[in-house]
Amino acid sequence: MLYATTKQPAWQRAIAAGLVAGALALGATAAAAAECPAGSKVADGRGQAPGPSQPKDVADAVRASTDLAKEPAAIAGRQFRLRELTIGPGGVVPWHSHDQRPAMIYIVSGEVVEYASNCAVPIVHRAGDVAPEKFGTSHWWKNTGAATAVLISVDLFPVAGKDDDHMM
């Protein structure tokens, strides 16, 4: 029971209140940290400048994929894909676009900084954050911390005509 009543002992009411407050605090923190801060969103191309064009100290492993043409959604030329990215200290995920490849990134551990074309300031992502990547997002990421960062990426990958199976 997550709600408190006056018939519950004080310790149960305190635990329920703590759980609710903790969930609200975590939700507010993740929402604020995972996207461009309020007032910093700008037109695409007016935010952070394009960054490195090559990866540095990044391991990119496809853990699973599903051909969506063979699923009830019947989306030809697309895979639903899950990848694990491991970014060493100082490592870089190079500049890339999500105009044709929406994705969600979950930060498992560590901290990374995103430099997005549609945000006037760098965006810091910490463990537990989810970063949406959608149309109008071009960006690059850097691990500015001392620890390795681990990210899980899920995306709708366009398989037809692509040379690079990973496309950071």
Residue frames relative to the residue before (quaternion, step in Angstrom):
aa qw qx qy qz dx dy dz
M 1.0000 0.0000 0.0000 0.0000 0.00 0.00 0.00
L 0.1767 -0.8227 0.5354 0.0722 3.61 -0.64 1.12
Y 0.6417 0.4726 -0.3532 0.4900 3.59 1.18 0.11
A 0.3782 -0.7343 0.5247 0.2060 3.53 -1.17 0.60
T 0.0684 -0.7605 0.6435 0.0539 3.54 -1.11 0.75
T 0.6021 -0.5741 0.4077 0.3764 3.54 -1.18 0.40
K 0.6084 0.5554 -0.3564 0.4408 3.62 1.24 -0.26
Q 0.5843 0.5664 -0.3742 0.4447 3.59 1.28 -0.23
P 0.5596 -0.5669 0.4660 0.3851 3.57 -1.16 0.48
A 0.6574 -0.5394 0.3644 0.3796 3.58 -1.17 0.61
W 0.6515 0.5235 -0.3384 0.4324 3.60 0.94 -0.78
Q 0.6423 0.5075 -0.3298 0.4703 3.63 1.04 -0.68
R 0.6356 0.5126 -0.3285 0.4746 3.60 1.01 -0.76
A 0.6506 0.5193 -0.3157 0.4554 3.59 1.00 -0.82
I 0.6487 0.5024 -0.3165 0.4760 3.58 0.98 -0.83
A 0.6522 0.5107 -0.3199 0.4598 3.61 0.90 -0.89
A 0.6602 0.4974 -0.3077 0.4712 3.59 0.91 -0.87
G 0.6531 0.5225 -0.3101 0.4520 3.58 1.00 -0.80
L 0.6469 0.5146 -0.3150 0.4663 3.56 1.01 -0.81
V 0.6593 0.4960 -0.3076 0.4741 3.58 0.93 -0.87
A 0.6706 0.4941 -0.3030 0.4630 3.60 0.86 -0.94
G 0.6542 0.5184 -0.3123 0.4536 3.59 0.97 -0.84
A 0.6577 0.5061 -0.3081 0.4652 3.57 0.95 -0.89
L 0.6579 0.4995 -0.3107 0.4703 3.57 0.95 -0.83
A 0.6550 0.5097 -0.3161 0.4597 3.59 0.94 -0.83
L 0.6620 0.4931 -0.3102 0.4716 3.59 0.93 -0.86
G 0.6536 0.5186 -0.3130 0.4536 3.57 0.92 -0.86
A 0.6652 0.4929 -0.3042 0.4712 3.58 0.93 -0.84
T 0.6542 0.5133 -0.3162 0.4567 3.58 0.95 -0.84
A 0.6792 0.4916 -0.3002 0.4549 3.59 0.83 -0.95
A 0.6616 0.5049 -0.3168 0.4549 3.58 0.90 -0.85
A 0.6878 0.4799 -0.2894 0.4613 3.59 0.92 -0.84
A 0.7302 0.4537 -0.2503 0.4453 3.59 0.93 -0.85
A 0.6916 0.5369 -0.2833 0.3913 3.59 1.06 -0.64
E 0.7675 0.2886 -0.1741 0.5453 3.60 1.16 -0.33
C 0.6961 -0.4283 0.3528 0.4555 3.53 -1.32 0.14
P 0.4958 -0.6801 0.4448 0.3062 3.62 -0.78 0.98
A 0.6325 -0.5370 0.4029 0.3864 3.55 -1.17 0.67
G 0.8032 0.2635 -0.2185 0.4875 3.55 -0.95 0.90
S 0.6836 0.4724 -0.2890 0.4754 3.61 1.25 -0.15
K 0.4776 0.6540 -0.4465 0.3806 3.60 1.28 -0.08
V 0.0187 -0.7921 0.6092 -0.0335 3.58 -0.92 0.98
A 0.6637 -0.4654 0.3788 0.4465 3.56 -1.29 0.15
D 0.6070 -0.5636 0.4116 0.3801 3.56 -1.09 0.75
G 0.7737 0.3099 -0.2538 0.4908 3.55 -0.88 0.98
R 0.6834 0.4616 -0.2866 0.4877 3.59 1.24 -0.22
G 0.5852 0.5874 -0.3599 0.4277 3.56 1.32 0.01
Q 0.8289 -0.1155 0.1280 0.5322 3.54 -0.88 -1.01
A 0.5140 -0.6574 0.4668 0.2928 3.56 -1.06 0.82
P 0.6162 -0.5195 0.4214 0.4157 3.58 -1.18 0.46
G 0.2675 -0.7873 0.5412 0.1250 3.53 -1.03 0.82
P 0.8309 -0.1844 0.1399 0.5060 3.56 -1.18 -0.56
S 0.3543 -0.7494 0.5255 0.1916 3.55 -1.12 0.70
Q 0.7241 0.3561 -0.2295 0.5443 3.60 1.27 -0.08
P 0.4987 -0.6444 0.4780 0.3281 3.59 -1.07 0.69
K 0.1006 -0.7671 0.6307 0.0597 3.53 -1.25 0.53
D 0.8565 -0.0563 -0.0015 0.5131 3.59 -0.78 1.08
V 0.4856 0.6233 -0.4492 0.4169 3.57 0.95 1.01
A 0.1347 -0.7385 0.6545 0.0896 3.54 -1.00 0.90
D 0.0828 -0.8008 0.5929 -0.0171 3.56 -0.80 1.08
A 0.0436 0.8243 -0.5585 0.0819 3.58 -0.33 1.24
V 0.3218 -0.7117 0.5921 0.1982 3.56 -0.81 1.04
R 0.2125 -0.8060 0.5454 0.0886 3.58 -0.62 1.16
A 0.7898 -0.0901 0.0680 0.6029 3.59 1.15 -0.59
S 0.0349 0.7832 -0.6208 -0.0016 3.56 -1.20 0.50
T 0.1674 -0.7654 0.6166 0.0769 3.52 -1.24 0.61
D 0.3698 -0.7043 0.5637 0.2223 3.56 -0.88 1.00
L 0.3090 -0.8029 0.4826 0.1644 3.59 -0.34 1.23
A 0.5274 0.6092 -0.4212 0.4162 3.62 1.21 -0.21
K 0.7151 0.4377 -0.2370 0.4907 3.58 1.18 -0.59
E 0.6086 0.5322 -0.3421 0.4790 3.57 1.30 0.13
P 0.6948 -0.4751 0.3210 0.4341 3.63 -1.20 0.28
A 0.5927 0.5687 -0.3747 0.4300 3.62 1.10 -0.53
A 0.1479 -0.8484 0.4929 0.1240 3.59 1.25 -0.57
I 0.2947 0.7392 -0.5426 0.2690 3.58 0.76 1.08
A 0.2586 -0.7996 0.5273 0.1258 3.56 -0.17 1.32
G 0.8258 0.2597 -0.1905 0.4630 3.55 -1.11 0.75
R 0.6836 0.4367 -0.2909 0.5073 3.62 1.24 0.29
Q 0.1711 -0.7336 0.6473 0.1159 3.49 -1.24 0.69
F 0.2925 -0.6531 0.6590 0.2315 3.51 -1.24 0.57
R 0.0140 -0.8571 0.5063 -0.0939 3.54 -0.40 1.26
L 0.1365 -0.7592 0.6307 0.0851 3.57 -1.13 0.72
R 0.0201 -0.8028 0.5950 -0.0323 3.56 -0.81 1.08
E 0.2586 -0.7056 0.6315 0.1911 3.52 -1.34 0.41
L 0.0934 -0.7773 0.6210 0.0365 3.55 -0.83 1.04
T 0.1049 -0.7620 0.6376 0.0434 3.54 -0.94 0.95
I 0.0778 -0.8139 0.5754 -0.0174 3.56 -0.61 1.20
G 0.3328 -0.7599 0.5282 0.1809 3.56 -0.57 1.18
P 0.6749 -0.4542 0.3660 0.4519 3.60 -1.25 0.25
G 0.8035 0.1996 -0.1895 0.5278 3.58 -0.78 1.06
G 0.4848 0.6927 -0.4136 0.3377 3.58 1.30 -0.11
V 0.2199 -0.7871 0.5718 0.0723 3.53 -1.23 0.64
V 0.2029 -0.6746 0.6935 0.1510 3.52 -1.17 0.80
P 0.3880 -0.7883 0.4209 0.2255 3.62 -0.37 1.19
W 0.7186 -0.4328 0.3539 0.4136 3.51 -1.41 0.29
H 0.1946 0.7592 -0.6009 0.1573 3.57 -0.89 1.00
S 0.4091 -0.7131 0.5274 0.2144 3.54 -1.32 0.41
H 0.2492 -0.7502 0.5906 0.1618 3.54 -1.24 0.52
D 0.2941 0.7835 -0.5028 0.2164 3.59 1.17 0.39
Q 0.7799 0.2651 -0.1529 0.5461 3.60 1.09 -0.62
R 0.7642 0.3145 -0.1570 0.5408 3.60 1.27 0.04
P 0.1301 -0.8006 0.5810 0.0679 3.61 0.07 1.22
A 0.0071 0.8019 -0.5953 0.0499 3.54 -1.10 0.77
M 0.1952 -0.7062 0.6587 0.1713 3.51 -1.42 0.19
I 0.1416 -0.7797 0.6069 0.0598 3.55 -0.95 0.93
Y 0.1424 -0.7643 0.6256 0.0658 3.54 -0.90 1.02
I 0.2802 -0.7536 0.5722 0.1620 3.57 -0.76 1.04
V 0.2683 -0.7903 0.5383 0.1170 3.56 -0.42 1.30
S 0.7913 -0.1267 0.1212 0.5858 3.57 0.86 -0.98
G 0.7236 0.4113 -0.3229 0.4506 3.52 -1.23 0.49
E 0.3613 -0.6935 0.5796 0.2295 3.51 -1.35 -0.33
V 0.0238 -0.7877 0.6155 -0.0092 3.57 -0.98 0.88
V 0.2918 -0.7341 0.5877 0.1747 3.54 -1.23 0.56
E 0.2194 -0.7718 0.5894 0.0934 3.55 -0.91 1.03
Y 0.1519 -0.7568 0.6324 0.0657 3.55 -1.03 0.93
A 0.0253 -0.8549 0.5148 -0.0586 3.58 -0.04 1.37
S 0.5469 -0.6471 0.4431 0.2929 3.53 -1.11 0.81
N 0.7412 0.3828 -0.2197 0.5058 3.59 1.20 -0.38
C 0.6678 0.4259 -0.3097 0.5260 3.59 1.22 0.51
A 0.4499 -0.7283 0.4588 0.2381 3.58 -0.81 1.03
V 0.7672 0.2672 -0.1476 0.5641 3.60 1.21 -0.42
P 0.5682 -0.5578 0.4551 0.3986 3.61 -1.17 0.40
I 0.2982 -0.7481 0.5725 0.1537 3.57 -1.15 0.71
V 0.2386 -0.7745 0.5720 0.1270 3.58 -0.70 1.07
H 0.1105 -0.7782 0.6175 0.0280 3.55 -0.90 1.04
R 0.1098 -0.7985 0.5917 0.0184 3.56 -0.84 1.07
A 0.7155 -0.4266 0.3241 0.4484 3.55 -1.29 0.32
G 0.7632 0.3265 -0.2744 0.4854 3.56 -0.90 1.01
D 0.5851 0.5768 -0.3745 0.4298 3.61 1.22 -0.32
V 0.1855 -0.7236 0.6487 0.1453 3.53 -1.33 0.45
A 0.1561 -0.7948 0.5838 0.0555 3.56 -0.79 1.06
P 0.2597 -0.7588 0.5741 0.1646 3.61 -0.64 1.06
E 0.0823 -0.7697 0.6324 0.0296 3.56 -1.03 0.84
K 0.1448 0.8129 -0.5396 0.1647 3.56 -0.44 1.22
F 0.7837 -0.2969 0.2346 0.4926 3.53 -1.36 -0.08
G 0.7732 0.2981 -0.2462 0.5027 3.57 -0.90 0.95
T 0.6252 0.5042 -0.3469 0.4843 3.58 1.28 0.15
S 0.0905 0.7053 -0.6985 0.0808 3.53 -0.84 1.13
H 0.1670 0.8124 -0.5326 0.1687 3.57 -0.78 0.94
W 0.1520 -0.7233 0.6498 0.1772 3.49 -1.45 -0.07
W 0.2772 -0.7632 0.5688 0.1312 3.55 -1.23 0.55
K 0.0562 -0.7843 0.6165 0.0405 3.57 -1.18 0.59
N 0.3358 -0.6916 0.6004 0.2200 3.53 -1.09 0.80
T 0.1075 -0.8255 0.5535 0.0238 3.59 -0.29 1.26
G 0.5752 0.6127 -0.3648 0.4008 3.58 1.29 -0.05
A 0.6028 -0.5661 0.4369 0.3538 3.54 -1.39 -0.04
A 0.6997 0.4372 -0.2565 0.5035 3.61 1.25 -0.30
T 0.5757 -0.5613 0.4644 0.3712 3.55 -1.24 0.46
A 0.2475 -0.7482 0.5983 0.1446 3.57 -1.04 0.82
V 0.1423 -0.7699 0.6180 0.0707 3.57 -1.07 0.82
L 0.0499 -0.7997 0.5977 -0.0257 3.56 -0.82 1.09
I 0.2087 -0.7207 0.6417 0.1591 3.55 -1.24 0.57
S 0.1083 -0.7953 0.5962 0.0187 3.55 -0.80 1.08
V 0.0419 -0.7444 0.6650 0.0428 3.54 -1.06 0.85
D 0.0908 0.8143 -0.5658 0.0926 3.58 -0.82 0.95
L 0.4054 -0.6333 0.5896 0.2949 3.51 -1.42 0.14
F 0.1334 -0.8543 0.5022 0.0114 3.50 0.08 1.40
P 0.3267 -0.7358 0.5545 0.2107 3.61 -0.82 0.96
V 0.2417 -0.8354 0.4803 0.1136 3.59 -0.25 1.24
A 0.6485 0.5538 -0.3343 0.4011 3.60 0.99 -0.69
G 0.8729 0.1247 -0.0983 0.4613 3.55 -0.93 0.99
K 0.5564 0.5957 -0.4074 0.4118 3.61 1.16 0.34
D 0.3835 -0.7325 0.5202 0.2140 3.57 -0.95 0.91
D 0.7568 0.3526 -0.1756 0.5215 3.58 1.00 -0.86
D 0.3635 -0.7626 0.4962 0.2003 3.58 -0.52 1.15
H 0.7223 0.4473 -0.2617 0.4579 3.60 1.10 -0.47
M 0.0313 -0.8510 0.5226 0.0424 3.64 0.94 -0.83
M 0.3416 -0.7664 0.4961 0.2229 3.59 0.84 0.90
